[in-house]
Amino acid sequence: MHWTSRKKTIPNFLEFVKDKTILDYGCGPGYQAVAMVQQGAKSVVGLDINPNWLERARALATHNQCTDRVSFCEAERLLADSSNRGRFDVTLCCGSFKHFADSGKEIAHMKSMTRPGGKILITFAEPWLSPHGSHMDNFCKVPYLNIVFRKKL
């Protein structure tokens, strides 16, 4: 899911992140985290379990000259550091939830990282009517598979 879709699907998204400390839970290659600091977030920490994504995310932040306000960390390390408890104003988990083996545990982690009174926002990627075709295009190269296999309403 692209950054611009956040602004379309989440009402007042830019106001939601402006001047806030953000945890991007399942940040992938870091596009969203970098975009949020460019749009006014105070700081963003991207968290992921994939070291290749984190390496790409760090390179993206360096390329965009925003390493002073965005950083990327392996999930295990960030979650193990008790100084991060209650650290973030907003925790975002956008399009990553389907990858979690134990969703209850992940929600508990998100809650522990978010300050009292903070916000947790979880969204899901569009499996069928995405503007980019099927969400499953990484393993099924049939373009717009959703036209062949329509979801039932």
C-alpha positions in Angstrom: 0.0 0.0 0.0 1.4 3.4 -0.9 1.7 6.4 1.3 -0.9 8.4 -0.5 -3.5 5.7 0.2 -3.1 6.4 4.0 -4.3 10.0 3.3 -7.3 8.6 1.4 -8.4 5.9 3.7 -7.6 7.4 7.2 -9.5 10.6 7.8 -7.2 13.5 8.8 -4.2 11.3 8.7 -1.7 14.2 8.4 -3.1 15.8 11.6 -3.1 12.3 13.2 0.8 12.1 12.9 1.8 15.8 13.0 4.1 16.6 15.9 3.8 13.1 17.3 6.2 10.3 18.1 5.2 7.4 16.0 6.0 3.7 16.1 5.6 2.1 12.6 4.9 -1.5 13.6 5.9 -3.6 10.6 7.5 -0.9 8.7 8.8 -3.0 5.8 11.2 -0.9 3.5 10.5 2.3 5.4 8.5 4.4 2.9 5.7 5.2 5.3 8.1 6.1 8.1 10.1 8.5 6.0 7.0 10.0 4.5 5.6 10.7 8.0 8.6 12.7 9.2 8.6 14.6 5.9 4.9 15.4 6.6 5.5 16.7 10.1 5.8 13.8 12.6 8.1 14.7 15.4 9.9 11.3 15.1 9.3 7.9 13.8 10.7 4.5 14.7 10.1 1.8 12.2 10.0 -1.7 13.6 10.3 -4.9 11.6 11.6 -8.5 11.9 13.2 -8.6 8.4 16.8 -7.4 8.4 16.7 -6.8 4.6 13.8 -4.5 4.9 15.4 -2.6 7.7 18.6 -2.2 5.7 16.6 -0.8 2.8 14.7 1.5 5.2 17.9 2.9 6.7 19.3 3.6 3.2 16.0 5.3 2.3 16.2 7.5 5.4 19.9 8.4 4.6 19.0 9.2 1.0 16.1 11.5 2.2 18.4 13.1 4.8 16.0 12.4 7.7 18.0 10.1 9.9 17.8 12.7 12.7 14.0 12.0 13.0 13.5 8.5 11.7 15.2 5.3 12.8 14.7 1.6 12.2 15.0 -1.3 14.6 14.6 -5.0 14.8 11.4 -5.8 16.6 13.0 -8.1 19.2 15.5 -5.5 20.3 13.0 -2.6 20.6 10.4 -4.7 22.4 13.0 -6.0 24.9 14.2 -2.5 25.9 11.9 -1.5 28.8 12.7 2.2 28.2 10.5 2.0 25.1 7.4 1.2 27.2 4.8 4.0 26.8 7.2 5.9 24.5 5.0 6.6 21.5 2.1 8.9 20.9 0.8 6.8 18.0 1.5 3.2 17.0 0.6 2.4 13.4 0.3 -1.1 12.0 -0.7 -0.7 8.3 -0.9 -3.8 6.1 1.3 -5.9 8.4 -1.2 -7.7 10.6 -1.7 -10.6 8.2 1.9 -11.6 8.8 1.6 -12.1 12.6 1.4 -15.6 14.0 0.0 -14.4 17.3 -2.1 -11.4 16.8 -3.1 -11.0 20.5 0.6 -10.9 21.5 1.3 -8.3 18.8 -1.6 -6.1 20.0 -0.2 -6.4 23.6 3.2 -5.2 22.3 1.6 -2.3 20.5 -0.3 -1.3 23.6 2.8 -1.5 25.8 4.8 0.8 23.4 2.0 3.4 23.3 1.8 6.0 26.0 -1.4 6.2 28.1 -3.9 8.2 26.1 -2.1 7.5 22.9 -3.6 6.0 19.8 -3.1 2.6 18.0 -4.2 2.4 14.4 -4.4 -0.9 12.6 -5.3 -1.2 8.9 -5.4 -4.0 6.5 -4.3 -4.1 2.8 -6.9 -4.4 0.2 -6.9 -8.0 -1.0 -9.1 -7.5 -4.1 -9.9 -4.0 -5.2 -6.5 -2.4 -4.7 -5.6 0.4 -7.2 -2.5 -1.7 -7.8 -4.3 -5.0 -8.7 -4.4 -8.0 -6.5 -2.6 -7.7 -3.1 -1.3 -11.2 -3.8 0.7 -10.1 -6.9 4.0 -11.1 -5.3 3.2 -14.8 -5.8 0.5 -14.7 -8.5 1.6 -12.9 -11.6 -1.9 -12.9 -13.2 -2.7 -9.2 -13.5 -5.9 -8.2 -11.7 -6.7 -11.7 -10.4 -9.5 -10.0 -8.5 -11.5 -9.7 -11.8 -11.4 -13.5 -12.3 -12.0 -14.4 -8.6 -14.5 -11.8 -7.4 -15.2 -11.5 -3.7 -18.8 -12.2 -2.7 -20.7 -9.2 -1.3 
